[in-house]
Amino acid sequence: NQPLNFKQELTCVFGQPVAENPTQCMMEAAYNACGLEWRYLTIEVAPENLAQAVGGLRAMGFRGANLTIPHKVEVIQYLDGISDAAAMMGAVNCIVCKDDQLLGENTDGKGFVQSLKEVTDPAGKKIVMFGAGGAARAIGVETALAGAAEITIVNRSTERGEALAQLLREKTSVPTTFTKWDGDYTLADDVDVVINATSIGLYPDVDAVFPLDFASLKSNMIVSDVIPNPPETHLLREAAKAGCTTLDGLGMLVNQGVIGFQLWTGVDPDPKVMRAALEEVFGVE
Ligand code: NDP
């Protein structure tokens, strides 16, 4: 007879606002499918309470945590160490609690690359990425580390776009240029992978028009979007019409969750269970 155990292992996400973050449903589905007595809590933490909230992870023996807006940069000062890739990006989205130490990792870009690898290897590819915020920094660093041949950053604000291009040039050996996004962007014929890493199309702005000359899409291009909700965006609809291979934001979301799950539990979850849980909440057919 097993002794009774009412104490579950705890993981969570801290953010503000956080109520619409769907990570809980995919992580708890995966815990259940693996027979793990673990929980994943969605916790609203205001910026001024972040230090105490991280102290709470230590005090209550949490096994891991994710960070979302606005905590990914500020959290670093409260951790015992961070990975090289997270240091390069200057952002942490995943804390692993081990032996009384809180270690920071960034799984966003790794999740994206994992999702991309399901359709192509980024090594040797010419990449155009829209956006230069947190998601773009993570994706830029990881696609560069995965051996991209060339990266063009296209961003509305020059300051953030230039800063990301400079970071990639200095920290990786990948040739990276910045182009200011002004009107509909025209893709060069030899682009292999197109990435939307902006928030254009995110709920509730679901009818947002993506500023791209869609006639410049070629059927051999891979077009990916980070927007998880709704997973089908204007960009992906147009790319599918042009015959491109498309990757939605659920792929990145699932794969960054898979990496966090492995770091916390040491167990490999089933990505299909996680995607199915997300598709159910987002009403994907
Ligand atoms: P940030 O606020 O850090 O960056 C937003 C980026 O979008 C900036 O480059 C900004 O440009 C650009 N942008 C926003 N609105 C417009 C617009 N109307 N026209 C042109 N550019 C615009 O956000 P994050 O990088 O943290 O997040 C971006 C998106 O990524 C979010 O929608 C988030 O949901 C998604 N995401 C998805 C994940 C997943 O697993 N699928 C994981 C993490 C994030 P500018 O510099 O000019 O302001």
Residues whose N, C-alpha, C, O or C-beta is under 5 A from the ligand:
A	BS01	NDP	D108 G131 A132 G133 G134 A135 A136 R156 S157 R160 A197 T198 S199 I200 L202 V226 P228 G249 M252 L253
